[in-house]
Amino acid sequence: MLSPRLRTGRADWLIERELRAASAAVLLPGPRHDAERVVQAYPRTTVLAGPDSAALRDGPLAPARADDLLDAVLGAGRDAGRAARAARAHAAHLDLRRVLRETVAALDEESPAAPPPPLPAEERLRDLVGRIGAELTALIDDVGRGVAGPDARSAAGMTPQDAVTQRVVARVHSWPQWAILFAAVTDELVQPGDGFEREQPPVRPDEFEARFRATLRELPSVIGEVVDATVAAWRLRRSARLGPLKAELLDGVEPVRERLVREGADAVLATLRRAVQLDWLPTTGPADGAPAVDADAARQAFPLAPDRLLPWHDPQGYGRHQVTVMRLRRELVEAVRRLAVEGLAVEQARRVDGIRHALRELRAALPRTDAEIRALAGTDPAAEPDPPQAVARRVEALLDEDDQWPRTDEEGR
């Protein structure tokens, strides 16, 4: 503003120093020659005089009211803003074209056989599926050690053989013949029963053989319980390692479950869920359990001679000591235990094979193809992403088309 109140040289200083870069000057009522000086010195500058004065637009003076002056000021501001934005947009457009040209040239130098880069979501899923497959492989390799090998333990830390031995000892010691025999011991010797206070001690081995065979018939269930406990403990130990994979699957894939169910692709998700949690893996064996001991094996394993009286009925009395009873009980325990351990090894091998087969089938069912990965990621399974060269050709065609537009149309585009 060139005000008549500031006639101390400020007007001259503004005209000479500050108006060179200005596009418009507003003058309040004052000496007319100030406006004329501006017009003469800077013909490109629009001069808007004050109320009741004149507006100079590189031409003759014309009367202007205050409202017209305000409209002129606002219009000039709008025009200046639009011109500045257009200039910036044009510069940005030219810069974008330069970057696109450089990008297209770089892509043209790539080998046409280069695979297209996968989407980040697909890459994360592919990595997750790979780690799940690696963990399944580790499970397949470890099940033998954890169920039938050196690392096999129950939840209480007991090995399968120790657990079977413990159960066998408890069952053999529970035979009623031992209570009768120890009740008949007097002065460390087994005495004949009197028929009133004490029962008659067993006379022939067949009384033990019947109990021996009955115990052997119980071995399949005993072995099954031990192997079940071992498998359950192994599954619990290995499930802890699957925890991070399960959490990552729940966070990354489970949110799209409804879409996968709607599209009929929920089988892939169900496979992944089974792979990161072992709850589906049975801890108990089939109903038939371990194989029963056949009659010939039972007869050969029985440690007592069937045609001889038991030692405490020896007329000479050498076998009447209570140590003989304990030794005989140990022999019967060992005979049962030996058959139980043999059956345990068979059942362990059978159970390991079953678990490995189930895990191998699960590993083979993991999503591996690009279509399956894209379906999980939410992209079109049938759509193949364009190679970079094809994208570069399309960008280059658009740039060439843009070059053909008339220069006069640039502002409208």
SULVEN-V51444 format. One record per pair of residues at least 4 apart in sequence whose C-alpha atoms are under 6 Angstrom apart, sorted by sequence separation. I is the first residue (numbers start at 1). J is the second residue. If there is no record, write none. Layout:
i/j
I/J
I/J
This chain:
i/j
13/17
14/18
15/19
33/37
37/41
38/42
39/43
49/53
64/68
68/72
71/75
72/76
76/80
82/86
85/89
86/90
89/93
139/143
143/147
144/148
145/149
148/152
153/157
154/158
169/173
185/189
194/198
195/199
208/212
219/223
220/224
224/228
235/239
248/252
249/253
250/254
260/264
261/265
333/337
334/338
340/344
344/348
375/379
49/54
56/61
144/149
145/150
146/151
147/152
153/158
185/190
193/198
260/265
261/266
367/372
374/379
49/55
55/61
145/151
146/152
153/159
184/190
185/191
193/199
260/266
375/381
48/55
54/61
55/62
184/191
193/200
312/319
374/381
48/56
54/62
311/319
312/320
2/11
47/56
54/63
53/63
54/64
371/381
46/57
52/65
51/65
51/66
181/201
24/45
29/50
23/45
24/46
25/47
26/48
27/49
28/50
24/47
26/49
27/50
1/26
2/27
3/28
1/27
4/30
246/276
242/276
301/335
232/283
231/283
228/283
228/284
290/347
224/289
220/289
220/290
220/292
154/229
154/230
153/230
155/233
154/233
147/230
147/231
146/234
205/306
204/309
204/310
203/310
223/344
190/320
189/320
189/321
188/321
189/322
188/322
169/333
165/337
148/348
140/356
122/377
121/377
116/387
104/392
